[in-house]
Amino acid sequence: MLEDKEQQRTPLSEIGEFGLIHRIKDSVQLKNESSIKGIGDDAAVLSFEGEKTVLSTDMLTEGVHFNLGYVPLQHLGYKAVVTNLSDICAMNAIPSQILVSIAVSDRFPVEAIDELYSGMLIACQKYKVDLVGGDTTSSQSGLVISITAIGHQKKEEIVYRNGVKENDLLVVSGDLGAAYFGLQILERENEVWKANPAVQPDLSPYNYLIERQLKPEARLDIVKLLKELDVKPTAMIDISDGLASETLHLSEESNVGFVVYEEKIPMDQQVISAGEEFDVNASIAALNGGEDYELLFTIPLEDHEKIKANPHLTVIGHATAKSEGCNLVSRGFQTKVPLTSQGWDSFQKYKQEVIKAKKESNSEEE
């Protein structure tokens, strides 16, 4: 994983907004031919000859999407970039540029912002993406990060969510559920530390789970792999909110049903072990945990031979008639139950927190 470093603290007020912008600009080097003009003008200038441009924007808010009590800023910067690039990959496109906007309070020194951007630039270097602009402003409620990712692809190669046909195979990359358990472990150890700061957790047994939470990867390698295998998905989506939620999205957009086989869902051994430790069905974590950022896609039945021996891809189900709905077949084919989404919903979480706060307030008044 990335390293968080102890550094001196220089107040942001000492260098000001424009000083911060120049500091960021000086650390950025453009490498893509499509990046004509980056930071330093009123707008970035890009050029994609003969290809379609793909854009996606995502926002991360302190206290909602991340907890700086256990998320190092460098890891946060890396993850913020990668999660946006994942959306571009889900279109079967190639990411090439990002724009980064942050709102930051004065509790963050200059060196903290350096750490945040260093993580972003590590991600940019790994995925060959240029940081070409953005915005900075002050915040009275912690750190907010907004990233716009830009990619490109030939018109005929772009994949949407609405192309699934009946009998198409449902395929997923990698394995699922690890990011969920990584978060549970970090939350648990953070509570232990708050109760007794002298206690230092031993996280080594959970390295894979924690890395999947703090340092996910965009599956650009799968986009390239499918190209090499001469397989074009009929539909695709990245798994940010959980396998069940994303399957239902494909169902809705393509007007089909799905059958998903629980025993086919790929899970790492650490996920299974963590499920036993937390008394949580590992399959439930894979279905509803989210933040795996794997690619979920469908392919025609005749393409099965091209992917069946690949260790990075797993067929977990198939598309059916819309009238049959979306169903999960349990292990051993014992039962078939409707597939439901219990994944992340930030507004629902906010609503629940407001209700909880009101109840606590009313209780205090009584």
BANUGU-315451 format. One line per field, with one value per residue (C-alpha): chain; residue number from 1; z, x, y. Coordinates in steps of 0.001 Angstrom, whole numbers, plus 524288, in hexadecimal, padded with zeros to 5 digits. Each point is the difference from the previous one (the first is absolute). Last residue first. Example, Ala and Ser with C-alpha at 12.3 -4.5 7.8 and 13.67 -1.06 7.14 Angstrom:
mol	c(A,A)
seq	c(2,1)
up	c(81BE4,80294)
east	c(83566,7FAA6)
north	c(7FBDC,7F290)
//
This chain:
mol	c(A,A,A,A,A,A,A,A,A,A,A,A,A,A,A,A,A,A,A,A,A,A,A,A,A,A,A,A,A,A,A,A,A,A,A,A,A,A,A,A,A,A,A,A,A,A,A,A,A,A,A,A,A,A,A,A,A,A,A,A,A,A,A,A,A,A,A,A,A,A,A,A,A,A,A,A,A,A,A,A,A,A,A,A,A,A,A,A,A,A,A,A,A,A,A,A,A,A,A,A,A,A,A,A,A,A,A,A,A,A,A,A,A,A,A,A,A,A,A,A,A,A,A,A,A,A,A,A,A,A,A,A,A,A,A,A,A,A,A,A,A,A,A,A,A,A,A,A,A,A,A,A,A,A,A,A,A,A,A,A,A,A,A,A,A,A,A,A,A,A,A,A,A,A,A,A,A,A,A,A,A,A,A,A,A,A,A,A,A,A,A,A,A,A,A,A,A,A,A,A,A,A,A,A,A,A,A,A,A,A,A,A,A,A,A,A,A,A,A,A,A,A,A,A,A,A,A,A,A,A,A,A,A,A,A,A,A,A,A,A,A,A,A,A,A,A,A,A,A,A,A,A,A,A,A,A,A,A,A,A,A,A,A,A,A,A,A,A,A,A,A,A,A,A,A,A,A,A,A,A,A,A,A,A,A,A,A,A,A,A,A,A,A,A,A,A,A,A,A,A,A,A,A,A,A,A,A,A,A,A,A,A,A,A,A,A,A,A,A,A,A,A,A,A,A,A,A,A,A,A,A,A,A,A,A,A,A,A,A,A,A,A,A,A,A,A,A,A,A,A,A,A,A,A,A,A,A,A,A,A,A,A,A,A,A,A)
seq	c(366,365,364,363,362,361,360,359,358,357,356,355,354,353,352,351,350,349,348,347,346,345,344,343,342,341,340,339,338,337,336,335,334,333,332,331,330,329,328,327,326,325,324,323,322,321,320,319,318,317,316,315,314,313,312,311,310,309,308,307,306,305,304,303,302,301,300,299,298,297,296,295,294,293,292,291,290,289,288,287,286,285,284,283,282,281,280,279,278,277,276,275,274,273,272,271,270,269,268,267,266,265,264,263,262,261,260,259,258,257,256,255,254,253,252,251,250,249,248,247,246,245,244,243,242,241,240,239,238,237,236,235,234,233,232,231,230,229,228,227,226,225,224,223,222,221,220,219,218,217,216,215,214,213,212,211,210,209,208,207,206,205,204,203,202,201,200,199,198,197,196,195,194,193,192,191,190,189,188,187,186,185,184,183,182,181,180,179,178,177,176,175,174,173,172,171,170,169,168,167,166,165,164,163,162,161,160,159,158,157,156,155,154,153,152,151,150,149,148,147,146,145,144,143,142,141,140,139,138,137,136,135,134,133,132,131,130,129,128,127,126,125,124,123,122,121,120,119,118,117,116,115,114,113,112,111,110,109,108,107,106,105,104,103,102,101,100,99,98,97,96,95,94,93,92,91,90,89,88,87,86,85,84,83,82,81,80,79,78,77,76,75,74,73,72,71,70,69,68,67,66,65,64,63,62,61,60,59,58,57,56,55,54,53,52,51,50,49,48,47,46,45,44,43,42,41,40,39,38,37,36,35,34,33,32,31,30,29,28,27,26,25,24,23,22,21,20,19,18,17,16,15,14,13,12,11,10,9,8,7,6,5,4,3,2,1)
up	c(86BA6,7F8CF,7FF8F,7FA06,7F5C5,7FC00,7FF58,7F788,7F73E,7FE52,7FC78,7F5E8,7FA1C,7FF9D,7F93D,7F5C3,7FD8C,7FE29,7F6A1,7F8AD,7FF1B,7FAED,800D8,7FCF7,80487,7F27B,7FE97,7F819,80129,805F8,7F9D0,8092B,8019A,7F424,80814,803BB,7FE45,7F2E3,7FFF1,7F7B5,7F746,7F99C,7F7E4,7F85A,7FB20,7F89C,80443,800D2,8051A,80C2E,806FD,7F4DE,805F1,7FA23,8049C,7FF9A,7F16B,7FBE1,7FC7D,7F8FF,7F176,800E8,805EB,7F448,7F9CC,80BB2,7FCFE,80A82,80BFD,8093E,80E1C,801B1,80D4B,807D2,80CDD,806D4,802D6,80B78,7FA7C,7F848,80441,80E3A,7FF47,7FA45,80B8A,8095B,80BC1,80D4D,8009B,80169,7F704,7F57E,801FE,7FCED,7F37C,7FBD8,8031F,7F74C,7F47D,7FA22,7F251,7FEC6,7F970,80C0A,800D4,7F249,7F9E4,7F725,7F8F9,7FA30,7F41D,7FC94,7FCAF,808E1,80AFC,7FFCB,7FEFE,80BD5,80736,7FDC7,80542,80C8B,8025F,7FD92,8098D,7FF7A,7F8B0,7F6EA,7F295,7F4FB,7F2C9,7F4CB,7F38E,80335,7F490,7FFEE,7F6B6,80AAA,7FEBA,80101,80BD9,80646,7FD76,806CE,80AA7,80230,80181,80C06,808DF,80C5C,80E49,80A04,80D25,7FF7C,7F7D2,807B0,80CA1,7FB7D,7FA9A,80C1E,809C1,807D4,8007F,806A7,80D8C,8070A,808A9,80D64,806F4,7FA38,808AB,7FD75,7F35F,7FBF7,801FC,7F810,7F51F,80061,7FD7B,7F528,7F94D,800EA,7FACF,7F4BE,7FBE3,80111,7F5DE,7F743,7FFB6,7FB9A,7F1D7,7F79D,7F2FB,7F3FA,7FEDF,7F52B,7FD26,7F3F3,7F5C2,7FF62,7FDA8,7FA61,807A5,7F8C4,80965,80936,7F5AC,7F934,7F753,7F57D,7F41C,8033F,80184,80DCA,80888,80E38,8094E,80EBA,807FB,80E43,80B93,80D5C,80C54,80C96,80CA4,80285,7FF3B,7F2A3,7F805,7F157,7F5DD,7F1E0,7F522,7F551,7F70B,80872,7F5A0,7FFF8,7FD3D,8094B,8092B,7FEA4,8028A,80BDD,8058C,7FCC3,8080B,80B87,7FF43,7FF5B,80D63,805EA,7FAB4,8057B,80D4F,7FE72,7FDC2,80D26,801A2,80B5D,7F72F,7F942,7F26D,7F3FF,7F510,7F14E,7F76F,7F135,7FA11,7F316,7F7CE,80397,7F584,7FD0C,801F2,8063B,80D17,7FE28,80085,80CA1,805BF,7FD20,809E5,80AA5,7FCD1,801D0,80D58,8042C,7FD84,806F8,80B8E,800BE,800C9,80A2A,808F0,8034F,80E58,80755,7F2E8,7FE67,7F215,7F7DC,80936,80A94,7F624,7F2E1,7F366,7F2FC,7F2DA,7F1FF,7F362,7F20D,7F36F,7F37B,7F307,7F6A3,7F297,8054F,80E98,80374,80D58,8049A,80E7E,803E5,8052D,7FF3B,80929,80181,7F36F,7F183,7F495,8075B,7F4DB,7FE23,80DDB,808DC,8077D,80BDE,80CF2,80C56,7FC0F,7FD86,80DC7,8063B,7F692,80435,80E5B,7FE27,7F932,80B72,80A87,8038F,80E96,80120,7FD0E,80D05,7FEF6,80838,8002E,7FB5E,804EF,7F46E,7FB9A,7F79D,7F4C6,800F7)
east	c(76DB9,808B2,80AFC,7F6FA,7FB3D,80E05,80384,7F416,80333,80E11,7FB76,7F661,80AA6,80980,7F5CE,7FD81,80E8F,80161,7F462,8065F,80CFD,7FA05,809B3,7FB2E,7F3DF,7FB24,7F715,80144,7F38D,80265,802A6,80236,80833,808C0,80B83,8032D,7F48F,7FA60,7FE70,7F50A,7FD66,7F287,7F9EA,7F7AA,80C48,803D9,80D06,80E1C,80A9E,807B5,80D0D,809BB,80D41,80B33,80DF8,80417,7FCE9,7FC44,7F1DD,802DA,8009F,7F78F,7F4F8,7FF4E,7F4C3,7F74A,800A6,806B6,7FB30,80793,803A0,80D0E,806A3,7FFCB,7FED5,7F9DD,7F34D,7FB8B,7F302,80208,80DEA,7FCE4,7F3BF,8081F,8094F,7F4C3,80310,803FD,80B0B,80A98,7F927,7FE57,80E26,80441,7F7E5,8055C,80DF2,7FDE6,7FD41,7F261,7FB11,7F11C,7FD72,7FA00,7F5E6,7FB04,7FA1B,7F402,7FCB5,7F442,7FFC5,7FBCB,80DD3,80064,7F847,80734,80D4A,7FC9F,7FB06,80D0C,806D4,7F808,80200,80EA8,80229,80000,80CC5,80001,80324,7F626,7FFDD,7F707,8012E,80E3D,80995,808AB,80B8C,8086D,809E4,7F525,7FA83,80D6E,8015C,7F330,803D3,80D04,7F8B0,7FA19,800B0,80758,7FC50,8096A,7F993,7F532,806B3,80C7B,7F8C0,7FAAC,80D0E,807AA,7F67B,808FD,809CE,7F69C,805E8,7F992,8078E,7F9D6,80535,7F500,7F625,7F18E,802E1,8094B,7F5A3,7F63C,80A00,802BD,7F1BF,7FE6B,80C6E,7FB9A,7F269,805C6,808E7,7F444,7F8BC,80BE6,801E3,7F231,802B0,80A42,80663,7F7AC,7F192,7F846,7F170,7FDD9,7F64E,7F410,7F6A3,806EC,80745,802DE,7FACC,80B60,808C9,80C66,80871,80770,7F825,801EB,80EA1,8046D,803C8,8011A,7FDC3,7FEAA,7FA15,803F5,7F989,80669,7FA13,807BF,7FA68,7F399,8039D,8062C,8091C,801D7,8085F,7FCA8,8033F,80A12,80785,803F0,804FF,7FD65,809CC,7F916,80B97,804A5,7F28C,7FE5E,80CFD,7FBB8,7F3A7,8077E,80982,7F452,7FB13,80D96,80299,7F2DF,80470,80CEA,7F8D1,7F93A,7F214,7F87F,7FD8E,7F4CF,80093,7F754,80668,7FEA0,8077D,7FF26,80413,805DD,8025F,7F6A6,7FE49,7F211,7F877,7F553,802E9,80E27,7FB96,7F89F,80C02,807FC,7F77D,80272,80E80,80175,7F982,806F5,80D75,7FCD7,7FA49,80BF4,808BE,7F712,800CF,7F283,7FEE3,7FAF5,7FEBB,7F2BE,7FB10,7F399,7F6A8,80875,808A7,7F937,803EE,7FA60,7FF68,7FFEB,80066,803B1,80188,804E9,7FD65,80B22,80475,80A02,7FFA1,8058F,7FFDF,8010F,7FE9D,7F8C5,8028B,80EB4,80A8E,7FD73,7FFC0,800F4,80127,7FD78,7FCA1,80E7A,8000A,80BA3,7FCC5,8089C,7FA19,80795,801C8,7F171,7FCB7,80907,7FB17,7F20E,803D0,806A5,7F3DE,7F777,808A8,80E29,7FFFA,7F146,801C2,80726,80D0A,800B7,80C98,7FFB0,7FD09,7FDB1,7F4EA,804A4,7F8D8,7FC30)
north	c(83A62,809A7,7F5FA,7F5BA,809A9,802E7,7F194,7FD3F,80B8D,7FB5E,7F23F,80544,80891,7F46F,7F77C,80A7F,80179,7F149,80034,80B45,7F8C5,7F364,7F4C9,7F253,7F8C1,7FC6B,7F45C,7F37E,7F7F6,7F290,7F2B7,7F4AA,7F3C0,80174,7FAF1,80DE7,8094D,8042B,80EB9,80593,80BA8,80032,7F51D,809B6,806D6,7F3C4,7FA56,80463,7F711,7FCD0,800A5,7FE54,80328,807D0,80254,7F1AB,7FEDB,7F237,80329,80CD4,7FCF5,7F3CB,807F0,80919,7F84E,80306,80E82,8082C,80735,808AC,80295,806E6,80056,80C7E,7F860,80BB5,7F8C5,7F7BE,7FB3B,7F385,7FD03,8031E,7F7A0,7F4F7,800E1,7FD41,8087E,7FADA,809FA,7F59F,7F644,80A53,80403,7F210,7FFB5,80D26,7FBC9,7F413,80909,80007,7FD0F,7FEC4,7F2CF,7F997,80AE5,7FDBA,80C44,7FEE5,80C88,806FD,808C4,80DD6,8047E,80BFA,7F9B2,7F31D,80687,80859,7F3F6,7F955,80C22,7FFF1,7F182,80088,80B2B,80ED1,80290,7F458,8057D,7FEA4,7F920,7FC36,7F7E0,7FD88,7FFCD,7F401,7FF15,7F9D0,80B12,80A2C,7F903,80088,80E9E,802FB,7F658,806FC,80CD2,7F9C5,80BEC,7FC65,8011C,805AF,80262,7F5C5,7F58A,80298,7FD93,7F2E3,7FB5B,803D8,7F9E9,7F726,80B58,8095E,7FF27,80B58,8096E,801C0,80C07,8081E,7F8BA,80272,8074A,7F513,7F585,807FA,8018C,7F16E,7FCF2,80A02,7FB4B,7F1D7,802F4,807D3,7F4DB,7F700,807FE,80170,7F137,7FCAB,7FC6B,7F962,80345,802C3,7FCCC,7F952,7FEC6,7F790,8047E,7F70B,80B60,80BDF,80A80,80CB1,80A43,80280,80614,7FB5E,808B0,7F86D,80477,80E55,7FEAD,802FE,80B55,8039D,80B32,7FF38,80AFA,8000E,80697,7FF79,805C4,801A1,80535,8079B,80E6A,7FEAF,80883,7FF3A,7F943,7FD29,7F67B,7FE37,7F6E3,7F460,7F695,7F152,7F535,7F687,7FE49,80E13,805A5,7F72B,804A3,80DE0,7FE9C,7FA8A,80B63,8090D,7FBEE,80047,80DB1,80431,7FB35,8073D,80CCD,7FEC1,7FAF9,805FF,80BA7,7F8FD,7FA09,7FFEB,7F866,7FF64,7F67D,7FED1,7F30F,7FBA2,7F3BF,7F522,7F572,7FBC7,7F360,8085F,7F984,8042B,80E28,7FD80,7F952,80C30,80703,7F5F5,80056,80EA4,800D1,7F386,805B2,80CAD,7F8A7,7F734,80BF5,80614,7F431,7FA58,7FC10,80BDD,806BE,7F995,7FECC,80076,806FC,80612,806AF,80152,7F939,80484,7F931,804C2,7F823,8036E,7F81C,80665,7F942,7FD33,804BE,80990,8020D,80D60,8063F,80E1D,802F4,80C42,80DAD,7FDE0,7FAF6,7F179,7F823,80315,7F68B,7F356,7F694,7FD0B,7FA81,80302,80C65,80294,80443,803AB,80E42,8015E,7FB75,80A13,80A57,7FD12,80068,80D28,804C0,7FBD5,805EE,7FCAA,80339,7FE81,7F193,7FEC7,7F8B0,7F3A7,7F813,7F205,7F23D,7F721,7F726,7F4AC,7F9A4,7F1C8)
//
